[in-house]
Amino acid sequence: MAKPDDRSDNLKKLQNNVKNTIENLNEAEEYVNEFAGEISSQELQQIKQKNENRRESISGLREEIEDEAEFQEES
């Protein structure tokens, strides 16, 4: 028999994921600002791409947070 879907802590987990992703994004930007002259253009491009992916993830996670909040209100 399948386990029941326990979504009671999903909202908190999603919020934590957003917080962590924002922290990683900020740390990477600080790194670039501090060491831009010392890192290769390839590394710089990789960091920029990762940060773009992080921004997209944050946007998606925020949408999930809205959906989860609506689900919890309905429950």
All heavy atoms as a GROMACS GRO file, in nm:
protein
  614
    1MET      N    1   0.084  -0.117   0.000
    1MET     CA    2   0.000   0.000   0.000
    1MET      C    3   0.090   0.125   0.000
    1MET      O    4   0.188   0.133   0.071
    1MET     CB    5  -0.090  -0.003   0.123
    1MET     CG    6  -0.186   0.111   0.130
    1MET     SD    7  -0.299   0.082   0.267
    1MET     CE    8  -0.431   0.181   0.215
    2ALA      N    9   0.053   0.224  -0.079
    2ALA     CA   10   0.132   0.347  -0.090
    2ALA      C   11   0.118   0.431   0.036
    2ALA      O   12   0.014   0.433   0.101
    2ALA     CB   13   0.085   0.427  -0.210
    3LYS      N   14   0.226   0.500   0.068
    3LYS     CA   15   0.223   0.589   0.183
    3LYS      C   16   0.138   0.711   0.149
    3LYS      O   17   0.140   0.760   0.036
    3LYS     CB   18   0.364   0.637   0.218
    3LYS     CG   19   0.454   0.529   0.269
    3LYS     CD   20   0.589   0.588   0.305
    3LYS     CE   21   0.683   0.482   0.354
    3LYS     NZ   22   0.815   0.537   0.388
    4PRO      N   23   0.068   0.765   0.247
    4PRO     CA   24  -0.009   0.887   0.221
    4PRO      C   25   0.086   1.004   0.193
    4PRO      O   26   0.197   1.008   0.243
    4PRO     CB   27  -0.089   0.910   0.349
    4PRO     CG   28  -0.023   0.827   0.454
    4PRO     CD   29   0.050   0.716   0.383
    5ASP      N   30   0.040   1.098   0.113
    5ASP     CA   31   0.121   1.214   0.076
    5ASP      C   32   0.125   1.312   0.192
    5ASP      O   33   0.026   1.374   0.225
    5ASP     CB   34   0.059   1.281  -0.048
    5ASP     CG   35   0.145   1.392  -0.104
    5ASP    OD1   36   0.264   1.397  -0.068
    5ASP    OD2   37   0.093   1.472  -0.182
    6ASP      N   38   0.242   1.324   0.256
    6ASP     CA   39   0.258   1.416   0.368
    6ASP      C   40   0.326   1.543   0.318
    6ASP      O   41   0.446   1.547   0.296
    6ASP     CB   42   0.342   1.352   0.479
    6ASP     CG   43   0.364   1.446   0.597
    6ASP    OD1   44   0.294   1.549   0.607
    6ASP    OD2   45   0.451   1.415   0.680
    7ARG      N   46   0.246   1.647   0.299
    7ARG     CA   47   0.297   1.773   0.246
    7ARG      C   48   0.310   1.878   0.356
    7ARG      O   49   0.328   1.996   0.326
    7ARG     CB   50   0.204   1.823   0.136
    7ARG     CG   51   0.199   1.729   0.017
    7ARG     CD   52   0.096   1.769  -0.083
    7ARG     NE   53   0.121   1.900  -0.140
    7ARG     CZ   54   0.058   1.948  -0.247
    7ARG    NH1   55  -0.032   1.874  -0.309
    7ARG    NH2   56   0.084   2.069  -0.290
    8SER      N   57   0.304   1.837   0.480
    8SER     CA   58   0.299   1.932   0.590
    8SER      C   59   0.423   2.022   0.600
    8SER      O   60   0.412   2.136   0.645
    8SER     CB   61   0.278   1.860   0.723
    8SER     OG   62   0.386   1.772   0.749
    9ASP      N   63   0.537   1.974   0.556
    9ASP     CA   64   0.658   2.055   0.568
    9ASP      C   65   0.713   2.102   0.433
    9ASP      O   66   0.822   2.157   0.427
    9ASP     CB   67   0.766   1.980   0.646
    9ASP     CG   68   0.812   1.853   0.578
    9ASP    OD1   69   0.745   1.808   0.483
    9ASP    OD2   70   0.914   1.799   0.620
   10ASN      N   71   0.636   2.082   0.327
   10ASN     CA   72   0.683   2.123   0.194
   10ASN      C   73   0.711   2.272   0.185
   10ASN      O   74   0.811   2.313   0.127
   10ASN     CB   75   0.582   2.084   0.086
   10ASN     CG   76   0.588   1.937   0.051
   10ASN    OD1   77   0.662   1.861   0.111
   10ASN    ND2   78   0.507   1.897  -0.044
   11LEU      N   79   0.622   2.352   0.241
   11LEU     CA   80   0.638   2.497   0.232
   11LEU      C   81   0.768   2.541   0.297
   11LEU      O   82   0.845   2.619   0.240
   11LEU     CB   83   0.518   2.567   0.297
   11LEU     CG   84   0.510   2.718   0.278
   11LEU    CD1   85   0.508   2.755   0.130
   11LEU    CD2   86   0.385   2.771   0.347
   12LYS      N   87   0.796   2.487   0.413
   12LYS     CA   88   0.920   2.523   0.484
   12LYS      C   89   1.043   2.478   0.405
   12LYS      O   90   1.142   2.551   0.394
   12LYS     CB   91   0.921   2.460   0.623
   12LYS     CG   92   1.039   2.501   0.706
   12LYS     CD   93   1.028   2.451   0.847
   12LYS     CE   94   1.149   2.498   0.924
   12LYS     NZ   95   1.127   2.510   1.066
   13LYS      N   96   1.038   2.359   0.347
   13LYS     CA   97   1.151   2.308   0.268
   13LYS      C   98   1.174   2.396   0.145
   13LYS      O   99   1.289   2.427   0.110
   13LYS     CB  100   1.125   2.164   0.224
   13LYS     CG  101   1.138   2.064   0.336
   13LYS     CD  102   1.109   1.924   0.287
   13LYS     CE  103   1.118   1.822   0.397
   13LYS     NZ  104   1.084   1.686   0.350
   14LEU      N  105   1.066   2.434   0.078
   14LEU     CA  106   1.079   2.519  -0.040
   14LEU      C  107   1.138   2.655  -0.004
   14LEU      O  108   1.226   2.706  -0.074
   14LEU     CB  109   0.942   2.537  -0.107
   14LEU     CG  110   0.887   2.415  -0.179
   14LEU    CD1  111   0.740   2.436  -0.212
   14LEU    CD2  112   0.966   2.384  -0.304
   15GLN      N  113   1.091   2.713   0.106
   15GLN     CA  114   1.144   2.842   0.150
   15GLN      C  115   1.292   2.831   0.184
   15GLN      O  116   1.371   2.921   0.153
   15GLN     CB  117   1.064   2.894   0.270
   15GLN     CG  118   0.924   2.935   0.232
   15GLN     CD  119   0.835   2.962   0.352
   15GLN    OE1  120   0.853   2.904   0.459
   15GLN    NE2  121   0.737   3.048   0.334
   16ASN      N  122   1.331   2.722   0.246
   16ASN     CA  123   1.471   2.700   0.279
   16ASN      C  124   1.555   2.685   0.152
   16ASN      O  125   1.667   2.737   0.144
   16ASN     CB  126   1.485   2.577   0.369
   16ASN     CG  127   1.621   2.569   0.433
   16ASN    OD1  128   1.675   2.668   0.480
   16ASN    ND2  129   1.677   2.449   0.437
   17ASN      N  130   1.501   2.616   0.053
   17ASN     CA  131   1.572   2.601  -0.074
   17ASN      C  132   1.594   2.736  -0.142
   17ASN      O  133   1.701   2.762  -0.197
   17ASN     CB  134   1.497   2.507  -0.168
   17ASN     CG  135   1.507   2.362  -0.126
   17ASN    OD1  136   1.593   2.326  -0.046
   17ASN    ND2  137   1.418   2.279  -0.178
   18VAL      N  138   1.491   2.823  -0.137
   18VAL     CA  139   1.506   2.957  -0.195
   18VAL      C  140   1.615   3.033  -0.122
   18VAL      O  141   1.702   3.095  -0.184
   18VAL     CB  142   1.372   3.034  -0.191
   18VAL    CG1  143   1.393   3.182  -0.224
   18VAL    CG2  144   1.272   2.974  -0.288
   19LYS      N  145   1.610   3.030   0.010
   19LYS     CA  146   1.709   3.101   0.092
   19LYS      C  147   1.851   3.054   0.058
   19LYS      O  148   1.941   3.135   0.036
   19LYS     CB  149   1.680   3.078   0.240
   19LYS     CG  150   1.778   3.143   0.335
   19LYS     CD  151   1.741   3.111   0.480
   19LYS     CE  152   1.847   3.150   0.576
   19LYS     NZ  153   1.942   3.048   0.607
   20ASN      N  154   1.871   2.923   0.052
   20ASN     CA  155   2.004   2.868   0.023
   20ASN      C  156   2.051   2.904  -0.118
   20ASN      O  157   2.168   2.936  -0.139
   20ASN     CB  158   2.003   2.716   0.040
   20ASN     CG  159   1.991   2.675   0.184
   20ASN    OD1  160   2.020   2.751   0.276
   20ASN    ND2  161   1.943   2.553   0.206
   21THR      N  162   1.959   2.900  -0.213
   21THR     CA  163   1.995   2.932  -0.351
   21THR      C  164   2.033   3.079  -0.364
   21THR      O  165   2.129   3.114  -0.433
   21THR     CB  166   1.879   2.896  -0.446
   21THR    OG1  167   1.847   2.756  -0.428
   21THR    CG2  168   1.917   2.919  -0.591
   22ILE      N  169   1.959   3.167  -0.295
   22ILE     CA  170   1.993   3.310  -0.296
   22ILE      C  171   2.130   3.332  -0.234
   22ILE      O  172   2.211   3.411  -0.285
   22ILE     CB  173   1.884   3.392  -0.225
   22ILE    CG1  174   1.756   3.393  -0.310
   22ILE    CG2  175   1.932   3.534  -0.197
   22ILE    CD1  176   1.636   3.453  -0.241
   23GLU      N  177   2.158   3.263  -0.124
   23GLU     CA  178   2.290   3.275  -0.061
   23GLU      C  179   2.400   3.232  -0.156
   23GLU      O  180   2.504   3.299  -0.167
   23GLU     CB  181   2.294   3.193   0.068
   23GLU     CG  182   2.216   3.253   0.182
   23GLU     CD  183   2.209   3.165   0.306
   23GLU    OE1  184   2.271   3.056   0.307
   23GLU    OE2  185   2.141   3.206   0.401
   24ASN      N  186   2.381   3.121  -0.226
   24ASN     CA  187   2.481   3.073  -0.322
   24ASN      C  188   2.500   3.173  -0.436
   24ASN      O  189   2.613   3.198  -0.479
   24ASN     CB  190   2.441   2.937  -0.378
   24ASN     CG  191   2.452   2.827  -0.276
   24ASN    OD1  192   2.523   2.838  -0.178
   24ASN    ND2  193   2.379   2.718  -0.298
   25LEU      N  194   2.391   3.230  -0.484
   25LEU     CA  195   2.397   3.329  -0.589
   25LEU      C  196   2.477   3.451  -0.543
   25LEU      O  197   2.567   3.498  -0.614
   25LEU     CB  198   2.254   3.371  -0.628
   25LEU     CG  199   2.240   3.483  -0.729
   25LEU    CD1  200   2.255   3.428  -0.870
   25LEU    CD2  201   2.106   3.550  -0.714
   26ASN      N  202   2.447   3.500  -0.424
   26ASN     CA  203   2.517   3.616  -0.371
   26ASN      C  204   2.666   3.588  -0.349
   26ASN      O  205   2.751   3.672  -0.379
   26ASN     CB  206   2.452   3.664  -0.241
   26ASN     CG  207   2.317   3.726  -0.264
   26ASN    OD1  208   2.286   3.773  -0.373
   26ASN    ND2  209   2.234   3.725  -0.162
   27GLU      N  210   2.698   3.470  -0.297
   27GLU     CA  211   2.838   3.434  -0.275
   27GLU      C  212   2.914   3.429  -0.407
   27GLU      O  213   3.029   3.475  -0.416
   27GLU     CB  214   2.848   3.301  -0.203
   27GLU     CG  215   2.810   3.308  -0.057
   27GLU     CD  216   2.814   3.172   0.012
   27GLU    OE1  217   2.873   3.076  -0.043
   27GLU    OE2  218   2.757   3.163   0.122
   28ALA      N  219   2.851   3.375  -0.510
   28ALA     CA  220   2.917   3.367  -0.640
   28ALA      C  221   2.938   3.506  -0.698
   28ALA      O  222   3.044   3.535  -0.756
   28ALA     CB  223   2.833   3.282  -0.736
   29GLU      N  224   2.841   3.595  -0.682
   29GLU     CA  225   2.856   3.731  -0.732
   29GLU      C  226   2.966   3.805  -0.656
   29GLU      O  227   3.044   3.879  -0.716
   29GLU     CB  228   2.723   3.806  -0.723
   29GLU     CG  229   2.624   3.759  -0.828
   29GLU     CD  230   2.490   3.829  -0.820
   29GLU    OE1  231   2.460   3.895  -0.718
   29GLU    OE2  232   2.414   3.816  -0.917
   30GLU      N  233   2.973   3.785  -0.526
   30GLU     CA  234   3.080   3.847  -0.446
   30GLU      C  235   3.217   3.795  -0.491
   30GLU      O  236   3.313   3.871  -0.501
   30GLU     CB  237   3.058   3.819  -0.298
   30GLU     CG  238   2.944   3.896  -0.237
   30GLU     CD  239   2.913   3.855  -0.094
   30GLU    OE1  240   2.996   3.786  -0.030
   30GLU    OE2  241   2.804   3.892  -0.046
   31TYR      N  242   3.224   3.667  -0.518
   31TYR     CA  243   3.349   3.606  -0.565
   31TYR      C  244   3.393   3.670  -0.696
   31TYR      O  245   3.510   3.708  -0.713
   31TYR     CB  246   3.331   3.455  -0.581
   31TYR     CG  247   3.450   3.385  -0.638
   31TYR    CD1  248   3.558   3.350  -0.558
   31TYR    CD2  249   3.456   3.350  -0.773
   31TYR    CE1  250   3.670   3.284  -0.610
   31TYR    CE2  251   3.565   3.284  -0.826
   31TYR     CZ  252   3.672   3.251  -0.744
   31TYR     OH  253   3.781   3.187  -0.796
   32VAL      N  254   3.298   3.684  -0.788
   32VAL     CA  255   3.329   3.745  -0.917
   32VAL      C  256   3.375   3.889  -0.899
   32VAL      O  257   3.472   3.933  -0.960
   32VAL     CB  258   3.208   3.736  -1.013
   32VAL    CG1  259   3.228   3.825  -1.135
   32VAL    CG2  260   3.184   3.592  -1.056
   33ASN      N  261   3.304   3.963  -0.816
   33ASN     CA  262   3.340   4.103  -0.792
   33ASN      C  263   3.480   4.116  -0.732
   33ASN      O  264   3.554   4.207  -0.765
   33ASN     CB  265   3.238   4.171  -0.701
   33ASN     CG  266   3.106   4.194  -0.770
   33ASN    OD1  267   3.098   4.200  -0.892
   33ASN    ND2  268   3.000   4.206  -0.693
   34GLU      N  269   3.515   4.023  -0.645
   34GLU     CA  270   3.644   4.031  -0.577
   34GLU      C  271   3.760   3.981  -0.663
   34GLU      O  272   3.869   4.033  -0.658
   34GLU     CB  273   3.638   3.951  -0.446
   34GLU     CG  274   3.759   3.972  -0.359
   34GLU     CD  275   3.742   3.915  -0.220
   34GLU    OE1  276   3.628   3.897  -0.175
   34GLU    OE2  277   3.846   3.888  -0.157
   35PHE      N  278   3.734   3.877  -0.742
   35PHE     CA  279   3.843   3.812  -0.813
   35PHE      C  280   3.829   3.817  -0.965
   35PHE      O  281   3.893   3.738  -1.036
   35PHE     CB  282   3.854   3.665  -0.769
   35PHE     CG  283   3.885   3.648  -0.624
   35PHE    CD1  284   3.785   3.610  -0.534
   35PHE    CD2  285   4.013   3.672  -0.576
   35PHE    CE1  286   3.814   3.596  -0.399
   35PHE    CE2  287   4.042   3.658  -0.441
   35PHE     CZ  288   3.941   3.620  -0.352
   36ALA      N  289   3.749   3.907  -1.016
   36ALA     CA  290   3.722   3.912  -1.161
   36ALA      C  291   3.851   3.918  -1.244
   36ALA      O  292   3.860   3.857  -1.349
   36ALA     CB  293   3.631   4.029  -1.195
   37GLY      N  294   3.949   3.992  -1.194
   37GLY     CA  295   4.073   4.005  -1.268
   37GLY      C  296   4.164   3.884  -1.260
   37GLY      O  297   4.261   3.874  -1.335
   38GLU      N  298   4.132   3.793  -1.172
   38GLU     CA  299   4.219   3.677  -1.149
   38GLU      C  300   4.163   3.546  -1.201
   38GLU      O  301   4.233   3.445  -1.201
   38GLU     CB  302   4.246   3.664  -0.998
   38GLU     CG  303   4.310   3.787  -0.938
   38GLU     CD  304   4.319   3.777  -0.786
   38GLU    OE1  305   4.333   3.666  -0.734
   38GLU    OE2  306   4.312   3.883  -0.721
   39ILE      N  307   4.037   3.547  -1.244
   39ILE     CA  308   3.977   3.421  -1.290
   39ILE      C  309   3.970   3.420  -1.443
   39ILE      O  310   3.963   3.526  -1.506
   39ILE     CB  311   3.838   3.395  -1.228
   39ILE    CG1  312   3.742   3.510  -1.258
   39ILE    CG2  313   3.849   3.375  -1.079
   39ILE    CD1  314   3.601   3.489  -1.203
   40SER      N  315   3.972   3.302  -1.498
   40SER     CA  316   3.969   3.290  -1.644
   40SER      C  317   3.831   3.326  -1.697
   40SER      O  318   3.731   3.321  -1.626
   40SER     CB  319   4.004   3.146  -1.685
   40SER     OG  320   3.900   3.058  -1.648
   41SER      N  321   3.829   3.360  -1.825
   41SER     CA  322   3.701   3.394  -1.887
   41SER      C  323   3.608   3.273  -1.889
   41SER      O  324   3.487   3.288  -1.878
   41SER     CB  325   3.722   3.447  -2.029
   41SER     OG  326   3.786   3.351  -2.110
   42GLN      N  327   3.666   3.153  -1.898
   42GLN     CA  328   3.585   3.031  -1.895
   42GLN      C  329   3.519   3.014  -1.758
   42GLN      O  330   3.400   2.985  -1.750
   42GLN     CB  331   3.670   2.909  -1.928
   42GLN     CG  332   3.590   2.779  -1.929
   42GLN     CD  333   3.677   2.658  -1.961
   42GLN    OE1  334   3.799   2.670  -1.977
   42GLN    NE2  335   3.615   2.543  -1.969
   43GLU      N  336   3.597   3.034  -1.653
   43GLU     CA  337   3.541   3.021  -1.518
   43GLU      C  338   3.435   3.128  -1.495
   43GLU      O  339   3.329   3.102  -1.437
   43GLU     CB  340   3.650   3.031  -1.412
   43GLU     CG  341   3.597   3.010  -1.270
   43GLU     CD  342   3.705   3.018  -1.163
   43GLU    OE1  343   3.822   3.045  -1.196
   43GLU    OE2  344   3.670   2.997  -1.046
   44LEU      N  345   3.461   3.249  -1.541
   44LEU     CA  346   3.366   3.358  -1.527
   44LEU      C  347   3.235   3.324  -1.598
   44LEU      O  348   3.126   3.344  -1.543
   44LEU     CB  349   3.425   3.488  -1.583
   44LEU     CG  350   3.338   3.612  -1.574
   44LEU    CD1  351   3.304   3.645  -1.430
   44LEU    CD2  352   3.408   3.729  -1.642
   45GLN      N  353   3.245   3.270  -1.717
   45GLN     CA  354   3.126   3.231  -1.792
   45GLN      C  355   3.050   3.120  -1.720
   45GLN      O  356   2.927   3.121  -1.716
   45GLN     CB  357   3.163   3.189  -1.934
   45GLN     CG  358   3.044   3.163  -2.023
   45GLN     CD  359   2.954   3.284  -2.037
   45GLN    OE1  360   2.998   3.398  -2.040
   45GLN    NE2  361   2.824   3.261  -2.043
   46GLN      N  362   3.121   3.024  -1.663
   46GLN     CA  363   3.056   2.916  -1.589
   46GLN      C  364   2.980   2.969  -1.467
   46GLN      O  365   2.868   2.927  -1.440
   46GLN     CB  366   3.159   2.812  -1.544
   46GLN     CG  367   3.214   2.728  -1.656
   46GLN     CD  368   3.329   2.640  -1.612
   46GLN    OE1  369   3.392   2.663  -1.509
   46GLN    NE2  370   3.359   2.538  -1.693
   47ILE      N  371   3.042   3.062  -1.397
   47ILE     CA  372   2.977   3.121  -1.280
   47ILE      C  373   2.852   3.199  -1.322
   47ILE      O  374   2.747   3.187  -1.259
   47ILE     CB  375   3.075   3.213  -1.203
   47ILE    CG1  376   3.187   3.129  -1.141
   47ILE    CG2  377   3.002   3.294  -1.096
   47ILE    CD1  378   3.302   3.209  -1.084
   48LYS      N  379   2.864   3.276  -1.430
   48LYS     CA  380   2.749   3.351  -1.478
   48LYS      C  381   2.635   3.257  -1.519
   48LYS      O  382   2.518   3.285  -1.492
   48LYS     CB  383   2.789   3.441  -1.596
   48LYS     CG  384   2.871   3.560  -1.551
   48LYS     CD  385   2.906   3.650  -1.669
   48LYS     CE  386   2.983   3.772  -1.622
   48LYS     NZ  387   3.012   3.866  -1.732
   49GLN      N  388   2.670   3.145  -1.583
   49GLN     CA  389   2.566   3.049  -1.624
   49GLN      C  390   2.501   2.985  -1.502
   49GLN      O  391   2.379   2.969  -1.498
   49GLN     CB  392   2.625   2.942  -1.716
   49GLN     CG  393   2.521   2.843  -1.767
   49GLN     CD  394   2.411   2.910  -1.847
   49GLN    OE1  395   2.438   2.986  -1.938
   49GLN    NE2  396   2.287   2.883  -1.812
   50LYS      N  397   2.581   2.948  -1.404
   50LYS     CA  398   2.526   2.891  -1.281
   50LYS      C  399   2.432   2.989  -1.213
   50LYS      O  400   2.327   2.951  -1.163
   50LYS     CB  401   2.638   2.850  -1.185
   50LYS     CG  402   2.708   2.722  -1.222
   50LYS     CD  403   2.812   2.686  -1.117
   50LYS     CE  404   2.884   2.559  -1.153
   50LYS     NZ  405   2.982   2.520  -1.051
   51ASN      N  406   2.472   3.116  -1.211
   51ASN     CA  407   2.387   3.216  -1.148
   51ASN      C  408   2.256   3.235  -1.225
   51ASN      O  409   2.151   3.256  -1.166
   51ASN     CB  410   2.460   3.348  -1.129
   51ASN     CG  411   2.547   3.346  -1.006
   51ASN    OD1  412   2.540   3.254  -0.924
   51ASN    ND2  413   2.630   3.447  -0.990
   52GLU      N  414   2.263   3.229  -1.356
   52GLU     CA  415   2.140   3.237  -1.435
   52GLU      C  416   2.049   3.118  -1.404
   52GLU      O  417   1.928   3.134  -1.386
   52GLU     CB  418   2.172   3.243  -1.585
   52GLU     CG  419   2.049   3.257  -1.671
   52GLU     CD  420   1.965   3.379  -1.639
   52GLU    OE1  421   2.020   3.484  -1.602
   52GLU    OE2  422   1.841   3.370  -1.652
   53ASN      N  423   2.110   3.000  -1.392
   53ASN     CA  424   2.032   2.882  -1.355
   53ASN      C  425   1.972   2.898  -1.216
   53ASN      O  426   1.857   2.856  -1.191
   53ASN     CB  427   2.120   2.756  -1.359
   53ASN     CG  428   2.166   2.721  -1.498
   53ASN    OD1  429   2.112   2.768  -1.598
   53ASN    ND2  430   2.268   2.638  -1.507
   54ARG      N  431   2.047   2.957  -1.125
   54ARG     CA  432   1.997   2.981  -0.990
   54ARG      C  433   1.878   3.076  -0.992
   54ARG      O  434   1.779   3.054  -0.923
   54ARG     CB  435   2.108   3.036  -0.901
   54ARG     CG  436   2.213   2.935  -0.864
   54ARG     CD  437   2.324   2.998  -0.781
   54ARG     NE  438   2.419   2.896  -0.738
   54ARG     CZ  439   2.549   2.900  -0.762
   54ARG    NH1  440   2.602   3.003  -0.827
   54ARG    NH2  441   2.628   2.803  -0.720
   55ARG      N  442   1.887   3.181  -1.072
   55ARG     CA  443   1.775   3.275  -1.083
   55ARG      C  444   1.649   3.205  -1.134
   55ARG      O  445   1.538   3.229  -1.085
   55ARG     CB  446   1.811   3.393  -1.174
   55ARG     CG  447   1.909   3.489  -1.110
   55ARG     CD  448   1.938   3.609  -1.202
   55ARG     NE  449   2.039   3.694  -1.143
   55ARG     CZ  450   2.169   3.684  -1.164
   55ARG    NH1  451   2.216   3.590  -1.246
   55ARG    NH2  452   2.255   3.765  -1.105
   56GLU      N  453   1.666   3.120  -1.233
   56GLU     CA  454   1.552   3.044  -1.286
   56GLU      C  455   1.496   2.950  -1.180
   56GLU      O  456   1.375   2.935  -1.167
   56GLU     CB  457   1.594   2.967  -1.411
   56GLU     CG  458   1.622   3.056  -1.530
   56GLU     CD  459   1.680   2.981  -1.649
   56GLU    OE1  460   1.678   2.856  -1.649
   56GLU    OE2  461   1.727   3.048  -1.743
   57SER      N  462   1.584   2.886  -1.105
   57SER     CA  463   1.540   2.796  -0.998
   57SER      C  464   1.463   2.871  -0.891
   57SER      O  465   1.359   2.824  -0.843
   57SER     CB  466   1.660   2.726  -0.934
   57SER     OG  467   1.722   2.639  -1.023
   58ILE      N  468   1.512   2.989  -0.855
   58ILE     CA  469   1.445   3.069  -0.753
   58ILE      C  470   1.304   3.105  -0.801
   58ILE      O  471   1.208   3.095  -0.724
   58ILE     CB  472   1.527   3.196  -0.721
   58ILE    CG1  473   1.655   3.156  -0.646
   58ILE    CG2  474   1.445   3.296  -0.639
   58ILE    CD1  475   1.759   3.267  -0.637
   59SER      N  476   1.292   3.142  -0.925
   59SER     CA  477   1.162   3.177  -0.981
   59SER      C  478   1.067   3.056  -0.974
   59SER      O  479   0.952   3.069  -0.932
   59SER     CB  480   1.178   3.224  -1.125
   59SER     OG  481   1.054   3.251  -1.184
   60GLY      N  482   1.117   2.942  -1.015
   60GLY     CA  483   1.035   2.820  -1.010
   60GLY      C  484   0.998   2.781  -0.868
   60GLY      O  485   0.884   2.740  -0.842
   61LEU      N  486   1.092   2.793  -0.777
   61LEU     CA  487   1.064   2.759  -0.637
   61LEU      C  488   0.960   2.853  -0.578
   61LEU      O  489   0.873   2.810  -0.502
   61LEU     CB  490   1.193   2.766  -0.554
   61LEU     CG  491   1.293   2.653  -0.578
   61LEU    CD1  492   1.428   2.688  -0.516
   61LEU    CD2  493   1.241   2.522  -0.520
   62ARG      N  494   0.966   2.979  -0.614
   62ARG     CA  495   0.867   3.075  -0.564
   62ARG      C  496   0.727   3.040  -0.615
   62ARG      O  497   0.628   3.056  -0.544
   62ARG     CB  498   0.907   3.218  -0.600
   62ARG     CG  499   1.023   3.265  -0.514
   62ARG     CD  500   1.061   3.408  -0.542
   62ARG     NE  501   1.159   3.452  -0.441
   62ARG     CZ  502   1.249   3.545  -0.463
   62ARG    NH1  503   1.255   3.607  -0.581
   62ARG    NH2  504   1.333   3.581  -0.368
   63GLU      N  505   0.719   2.994  -0.739
   63GLU     CA  506   0.590   2.950  -0.792
   63GLU      C  507   0.539   2.829  -0.714
   63GLU      O  508   0.420   2.819  -0.682
   63GLU     CB  509   0.601   2.917  -0.940
   63GLU     CG  510   0.618   3.038  -1.028
   63GLU     CD  511   0.636   3.004  -1.175
   63GLU    OE1  512   0.604   2.890  -1.215
   63GLU    OE2  513   0.682   3.091  -1.250
   64GLU      N  514   0.630   2.738  -0.683
   64GLU     CA  515   0.592   2.621  -0.604
   64GLU      C  516   0.546   2.662  -0.465
   64GLU      O  517   0.452   2.603  -0.410
   64GLU     CB  518   0.709   2.523  -0.593
   64GLU     CG  519   0.737   2.446  -0.720
   64GLU     CD  520   0.845   2.341  -0.700
   64GLU    OE1  521   0.833   2.258  -0.608
   64GLU    OE2  522   0.943   2.345  -0.776
   65ILE      N  523   0.611   2.762  -0.407
   65ILE     CA  524   0.572   2.810  -0.274
   65ILE      C  525   0.430   2.864  -0.279
   65ILE      O  526   0.348   2.834  -0.192
   65ILE     CB  527   0.671   2.918  -0.224
   65ILE    CG1  528   0.803   2.852  -0.184
   65ILE    CG2  529   0.612   2.997  -0.107
   65ILE    CD1  530   0.915   2.950  -0.153
   66GLU      N  531   0.398   2.941  -0.383
   66GLU     CA  532   0.262   2.992  -0.397
   66GLU      C  533   0.161   2.878  -0.409
   66GLU      O  534   0.056   2.881  -0.344
   66GLU     CB  535   0.253   3.083  -0.520
   66GLU     CG  536   0.324   3.215  -0.503
   66GLU     CD  537   0.320   3.299  -0.630
   66GLU    OE1  538   0.238   3.272  -0.720
   66GLU    OE2  539   0.400   3.393  -0.639
   67ASP      N  540   0.193   2.780  -0.491
   67ASP     CA  541   0.104   2.665  -0.508
   67ASP      C  542   0.086   2.590  -0.377
   67ASP      O  543  -0.025   2.549  -0.342
   67ASP     CB  544   0.157   2.568  -0.614
   67ASP     CG  545   0.153   2.625  -0.755
   67ASP    OD1  546   0.081   2.727  -0.776
   67ASP    OD2  547   0.221   2.570  -0.843
   68GLU      N  548   0.195   2.570  -0.306
   68GLU     CA  549   0.190   2.496  -0.181
   68GLU      C  550   0.110   2.574  -0.076
   68GLU      O  551   0.032   2.515   0.001
   68GLU     CB  552   0.331   2.466  -0.130
   68GLU     CG  553   0.337   2.366  -0.018
   68GLU     CD  554   0.280   2.230  -0.052
   68GLU    OE1  555   0.298   2.183  -0.167
   68GLU    OE2  556   0.216   2.168   0.036
   69ALA      N  557   0.128   2.705  -0.072
   69ALA     CA  558   0.055   2.787   0.023
   69ALA      C  559  -0.096   2.778  -0.005
   69ALA      O  560  -0.177   2.765   0.087
   69ALA     CB  561   0.102   2.932   0.017
   70GLU      N  562  -0.133   2.781  -0.132
   70GLU     CA  563  -0.275   2.766  -0.170
   70GLU      C  564  -0.326   2.630  -0.128
   70GLU      O  565  -0.439   2.618  -0.077
   70GLU     CB  566  -0.292   2.786  -0.320
   70GLU     CG  567  -0.277   2.928  -0.365
   70GLU     CD  568  -0.287   2.944  -0.516
   70GLU    OE1  569  -0.338   2.851  -0.584
   70GLU    OE2  570  -0.243   3.047  -0.567
   71PHE      N  571  -0.248   2.525  -0.150
   71PHE     CA  572  -0.290   2.390  -0.112
   71PHE      C  573  -0.314   2.382   0.038
   71PHE      O  574  -0.412   2.325   0.083
   71PHE     CB  575  -0.184   2.288  -0.154
   71PHE     CG  576  -0.214   2.148  -0.105
   71PHE    CD1  577  -0.305   2.070  -0.173
   71PHE    CD2  578  -0.153   2.098   0.008
   71PHE    CE1  579  -0.334   1.942  -0.128
   71PHE    CE2  580  -0.181   1.971   0.054
   71PHE     CZ  581  -0.273   1.892  -0.015
   72GLN      N  582  -0.222   2.441   0.116
   72GLN     CA  583  -0.236   2.434   0.262
   72GLN      C  584  -0.356   2.516   0.310
   72GLN      O  585  -0.420   2.478   0.409
   72GLN     CB  586  -0.106   2.480   0.330
   72GLN     CG  587   0.005   2.379   0.312
   72GLN     CD  588   0.131   2.416   0.388
   72GLN    OE1  589   0.135   2.512   0.463
   72GLN    NE2  590   0.235   2.336   0.369
   73GLU      N  591  -0.389   2.625   0.242
   73GLU     CA  592  -0.507   2.703   0.278
   73GLU      C  593  -0.634   2.624   0.254
   73GLU      O  594  -0.730   2.636   0.328
   73GLU     CB  595  -0.510   2.834   0.201
   73GLU     CG  596  -0.408   2.936   0.247
   73GLU     CD  597  -0.408   3.061   0.162
   73GLU    OE1  598  -0.495   3.076   0.071
   73GLU    OE2  599  -0.321   3.146   0.183
   74GLU      N  600  -0.633   2.543   0.147
   74GLU     CA  601  -0.751   2.464   0.111
   74GLU      C  602  -0.769   2.345   0.205
   74GLU      O  603  -0.879   2.297   0.223
   74GLU     CB  604  -0.740   2.414  -0.033
   74GLU     CG  605  -0.745   2.525  -0.134
   74GLU     CD  606  -0.713   2.477  -0.274
   74GLU    OE1  607  -0.687   2.355  -0.294
   74GLU    OE2  608  -0.712   2.561  -0.366
   75SER      N  609  -0.662   2.299   0.263
   75SER     CA  610  -0.667   2.179   0.348
   75SER      C  611  -0.721   2.209   0.485
   75SER      O  612  -0.720   2.310   0.540
   75SER     CB  613  -0.528   2.118   0.363
   75SER     OG  614  -0.481   2.076   0.237
   0.00000   0.00000   0.00000
